[in-house]
Amino acid sequence: VVGRWIDQVLCRIVDILMAIPLLIFAMLLLSIFGTSIPSLILIIGILDATRVFRISRAVSLNIVVMDFIEAAKLQGESLFRITIREILPNIFSPLAAEFGLRFCYVFLTISALSFLGLGIQPPTADWGSMVRATADLITFGDYTPLIPAAAIAALTVGVNFIVDWFLHIHSRLQDEL
C-alpha cells in the first residue's frame, strides 16, 4: 500500500499466477523442477501465497482509510507502529480464517498431486499416494481406498472446526449466551 509502483508490480505478478489453475500450474512446475519435498513446498507455497496476498491486501486497504488510522497518523506515529498496533490486530480474524482454509487447500493439493504421481514420492507416506495405490481395489468392492480419503476429509473438517472455534474465542463480537 505504501509504494504504489511496488504494489502495482506485485498485484500484476499475483494476477498472472492466479490466472493459471493452481493444480495444472503446480503439475507443470513439478514436472520441470522435480518432485522433491523442498520443491513441492516451494512451488505450492508460492502458488498458494497469491490468495493470502490478495485477501491481506484487500482487508488492509479497507482498514487504512478508517478514522483510527488517520488519528494515529495525526498523532505522528510511525508507519511501523501503525502497522503493528492498528492494522495487524484488525486483519487478524480474516487472515486466521484464510490460513485455515489455505491449509486445507494446500493439503488437498498435495494429496491430489500425490494421487497423480507428482507429489510426495514413496517410501514417504502420503494419503494421496495411499489412495492411488489402492484405487484399483474399489472395483472389487474393497473399501480400502476410502480409508485414506476419509482421513483427508476428516482432517479438512477438523481444521475448519478448529479455526472456527479459534475465531469465536478471539472474536471481539462474542455471542451472548
Secondary structure as GFF3:
##gff-version 3
##sequence-region A 1 177
A	DSSP	alpha_helix	4	19	.	.	.	ID=ss1
A	DSSP	alpha_helix	22	33	.	.	.	ID=ss2
A	DSSP	alpha_helix	37	63	.	.	.	ID=ss3
A	DSSP	alpha_helix	67	74	.	.	.	ID=ss4
A	DSSP	alpha_helix	79	82	.	.	.	ID=ss5
A	DSSP	pi_helix	83	87	.	.	.	ID=ss6
A	DSSP	alpha_helix	88	115	.	.	.	ID=ss7
A	DSSP	alpha_helix	127	133	.	.	.	ID=ss8
A	DSSP	three_ten_helix	135	140	.	.	.	ID=ss9
A	DSSP	alpha_helix	146	170	.	.	.	ID=ss10
###
